[in-house]
């Protein structure tokens, strides 16, 4: 190996793949006459080149197109599968098309033996390395775009537009993944209004994070909407959701908690089914409190054996129901190790004065995050249903 610069951080790591000693000597002399800081290693065959490339990083490969074990475009294909280095092929005077074909096969440049001056060699190496770096950057950017598109599709699946026909009920929701730049987690929510005027809502949390949990959350959310619009209700609906959960989950350890909400404006009732989920909060003119509701087991824990008793409340003429996943309350409440919990959440709500439901959620989340100070990370979904059954219906 020839070493041409004392500062190894600035050196081009060049691998010469050439079986002819005379041609190899010419290349070495050309490099000596350049201003390139470099280290140079030499191999005689494509097989040896693959071994050298697997052993350590290389910036540029100077590749003869005629080796004992590979010839023509085959040499480029044999080498580039082992490296992300720039490839410059070395062609003969009688091979006018070989360089072009090598470029089509993935090389960054080609040089014709016998027609190369030191300045040309220097420019070729520098530009080939820069082009390869640009290719890698563009590939990474494309992967990032594809991932963003996948995340957007998952987000649309987890956070659909509510299907509401009555102006007496409004919906506000927020969703935050637990980790920055992470795939969405398994939290999901949805709201639909059926032909009988009832408003149905669900909020749930698939255990785990990442694409498996997110995909299962999307599946459960879509299944819930289809089954609800199809007339399925209450425990029967939860049994069907559990069957879908078991069929679609990636591993036996995944389970899901959820709350089913049915708001009946005509009967002035609110019915809850809790499947391993905590109680929502009821907000009225008298303040906020946690709803005292019956509990059932999470979906997927004891398949086929779960029971989810209903809890039915009288619906105030005006009010709001706030349902959320545990990412909202499991963070820290202060500088100690104390968790926020439901009581801490209620204390925060008592300090918020804005009448706007969306702004209310934003302030609530901002306050919990300030207290937590990034010490606990979990996905967070929150759903708020506001109603005013005394208001005239749309179109009345």
N, C-alpha and C positions, 0 to 999 in steps of 0.2 A: 504494500500500500504506500502510495506517495502522499506526503503531508505538505501542503503548500501555504498554511497560514497558522499563526500562533493562537488566534482566537477561534476556538472550535465552535463557539456559538454562532459565528457568521459563515461557517464553511458550508459549501455545497457537497453533500455526500453523493459521489458519483460512482456508479458501478459500470465498468466496461465489460461487455460480453462479446468476445472476439477470439476466435480460435487461431487466427493467423498472427504469428509473432511480429511480422513486419508491419502489418496494418495496426496492430496494437501499439507498436513503438511510435508510429506516426501520430496516433491520437494522443499518446502521452506527451510527445514533444509539442503538439499544438496547445495542449492545456498548459504546459509550462510557459508558453509565450503569451498567455492571456493574463488578465489581472484578476481572474477569479480566485477567491479563497476556496480551496476544495481539499477533500480527501478522495483518493482514487483506489478502488479495488478492482480486480480483474477476474473474470470467469471465462472458461473456454466452451462451455456447453449450456444449453437451456436448463438442463437438470441442475447443474451447479449453480446457475443463476437463481433458480427457485429456492435452493437451499440457502444461498446467501441472503436473499430477500426475506426469507422467513426468520433469519437469525437477527436482523436488526433493521432499523429504518434507513431508507435511501431516498434522496431527493430526485435523482435523475439517473436513468439507465441509458447508456449509449449501446445500442443493440445492432450487431451485425445480422443481416438477413439470411446468411448461409452458415449454419452451424452443423456440427456432426449429427446432432439429433433433432434438428428442426430446420425448416427452410421456408423463405417467403413470409407471407402473412401469418403462417403458423407460428413463427417465432414470437411475433407480437402477442398472439393469443396465449401462447405458452407462458409468457412472462407476466402479462398484465393481470392474470388471475391471482398472482401472489403479492401484488404490490399496489399502492396508491401513488407510486412515484411517476414523474413525467418520463415518457419514453421518446427517445430520439433514435430513429433507425439510421443505419449506415448502409448506403447502397453503392453499387458499382456504376461505372460510367455507362455500361451497356444495359442498364436497368431503368429506363426513363419512367416507366409506370409503377415500379415497385414502391417508390416513396409515397405516391398518391394512394395506392392500395393500402399501405401501412397506416396512413392517416385515417382512411375509412375504417380500418380495423381498430382504431383507438389510440394510435401514437399521436404525440403532440407536434412532432416536426420530423424532417428527414434531412440528411446531409449526404452529398455525393462524394465518395472517397476521391481524393486527388484534386478536388475543387474547393477545399475548405481552407480558409485563412484563419489565423488566431482570432481576429475581430468577429468573424462570422461564427466561429465556435463559441465565443463568449456570449454573443447575443442569443444564439440558439439555446444555450443552456439556461440563461436567465429567463428568456421569454417562455420556454417550455415549462419551467418550474412554476412561473407565475400563472400560465394558462391552466396548468393542472390544479393549482391552488384555487383558482377561480371556479373551475369545474366542481371541485369538492364543495366549495362554499355554495354554489348554485344548487347542488344536489341536496345539501343540508337544508337550504332554504325551501326547496320543494317538499322535502319531508316535513318541515315545519308547517307548510301550507296545508298539506294533506292531513296532518294531525289536527290542525285548527278546524278544517272542514269536518273531520270525524267528530271532534268535540262539539261543533255547532249542531251536527245532526243528533248527537246524544242529548244536547241541551234542549233541542226542540222536542225530543221524545220525552224528556223528564219534566219539562216545563211547558206544557201546551197552552194554547189560548182557551180560557174558560168558555163553555157553551151556556150562556145565560140569555134568557129572553125577558126577564123581569127587571125593572129598574129599582125594585124594592130591595134587592140584594146586590152588593158589590163585592168584588174580590181584589185583594192585594196579596202579592207574594214576593219573596226574595229567596235567592239560592246562592250559596257561596261554597266552592270546593274547599276542603280542609287545607290543601297545600298549594302554594303558588305554582302555576304552570303545570299542575297535575291534571290528569283526566278527571272528569267529573266523577263523583262518588255515586253511591247507590240511593241517595235520597230522592224521593219523587213526590209529586203532588198533582192533583187534578180537580176540576169542578165542572159538573154538568147539571143542567136543569131538564127534567123530563116533562112530558106532555101534561102530566097531572099537576104541574106547578111546583113540585118538590125540587129542592136544590140538594144535590148529592156532592160530597167532597171526600177526598182521600188524601192522606199524607202518610208517607212511609219511609222506611230506612232499611236498606239491605246491608247486612253486615259486611265489613271490608271496604276497600277502596279500589279505584282503578277501573279498567275496562270491563272486567267480569261483573263487578257489582253494578256498574252503570248500565250495562246491557240488560242485566236482570231487572233493574229498576225500571228501565224503559218498557220491558216486556210486561211487567206487572201493572204498570200505569196504563198501557194500551189495553191490556186484558180487562182491567177494572172498568175503563170507559165503555168498552164494547159490551161487557156483561151487564153493566148498570143500564145502559140504553136499551139492552135486550130484556129488561124486566127482572133481573136477578137482584135479590136483596139480602141484607143481614147475614145470618150465619151461613145460609146456603151460598151466598156470594163469597164469603171468606173460605169456605171449603173448596170452592172452585179455584180461587186464587192460590190456595195452598197447593192444589194439584198442579197448577201451571208452574208455580215456584219450584216444586220438586222436579218437574220434567225439564225445566230450563236452566237450573242452577249448574254452575261449572264444577262444584264440589259439594260433598255431603255436609260440610261444615257451614255452608252459607244458610243463614236464616233471614227473615224479614219481619220487622215490626210495622204496624200500621194502625191508623185510626180511620174508621168509616164515620162520616157525618151525614145525617139527613135532616135538613131544615125544611119544615112544612109550614109555609106562611099562612095557609088557610086554617090549619088546625092549631096554629100557634104552638108548635112543639119542636123540640130539638132532640134527636136520637143519636146516641153514640155507641159504637162497638170498638172496644180496644183490644188489639191483638199484640200483646207485649209492649204496647206503647204507653207513654205517660198521658195523664189527663190534659186536655186543653184548658185555656183560660177564658173565662167569661167576663167581658167588660161591659159595664152598664154605667148609668149616671152615678151610681153609688160607689163606683170604683171597680177594681179588678180582683177576681178570686179564681182559685183553681176549682174546676168542676169535680165533684165527688162522683166517680163513675166506676162501674164494675169492670174487672180486668179479665182478659183471656190470654192464652199462651201465644207466643210469636209463631208465625207461619214457618213450617219446616222443622220445628223442634220435636214434636210428637205427631208425625203425619197421620191424619185420619182420626185422631183422638181429641183434637182441640175443640173447646167450647167457648163461645164468645157471647156472654149474656148482654142484652141491650140495657142502656140507661136512657130514659126519656125525661126531659125537662120541659117545664112550661117556658115558652118563648116570650121574653119581654118585648114590648112594642118596638123598642129601639135598643140596639146593642151591637156587640161584636164578639166573635169567637176567634181566639188566636190558638192555632195548633202549630206545633213545631217539632223538629227532631232534636235529639239530645245534644247536638253541637252547640245549641244556644245556651244551655245551662251547665254544661260540664266544665267550662272554663273556670279560671280562678276569679275570686271575688275581690281580692286585695293583694297586698304584697306578701301575705302569708300563703300557706298551702290550702286555705279554705276555698271550697268550690262555691260557685255562684248559687246553684240550686234554684228551686222554684221561688223560695222566699226572697232571694236576692233579685230575681227577675221581677217579682211583684213590686219590690221597692223601687226599681228603676222605672217601671210603668207609672208609678204614682208621681214621678217627677216630670213626666212628659205631658205637655199641655197642648200640643198641636192637634187640631181637629181633623187634619188630613190623614187618612189611613196609611197611605204610602210613606209620608214623612214620619209618621209614628213608628213604622217598622224600621225605617232608616236610623232614626235616633235610638231606638231600642238596640239595634244591632251594633251601632257605633259605641254605645255605652258599654255593652258587654265586652266588646273587643278592646276597648281602652283599659278596662279592669283586668282583662286576661293578659294583655301585653304579649301576645304571641307565645305564651307558655304552653298552651294546650291547643292542638290542631285537630279539627274534625269537620266533616261536611256539615253544612247548616242549611236547612230549608225551613221556611216559616210561611204560614198561610193565614190570612185574616179574612173572615167573612163578616161584613157589616150589613145590617138589615134595618129597615124602617117600614114595618108593615102598616103603619098608619099613612104612608105616602101613597098617592094615587098611582096605579099601575101605568106602565107605558102605553100610550094610545088612548087612555081613558079620558 
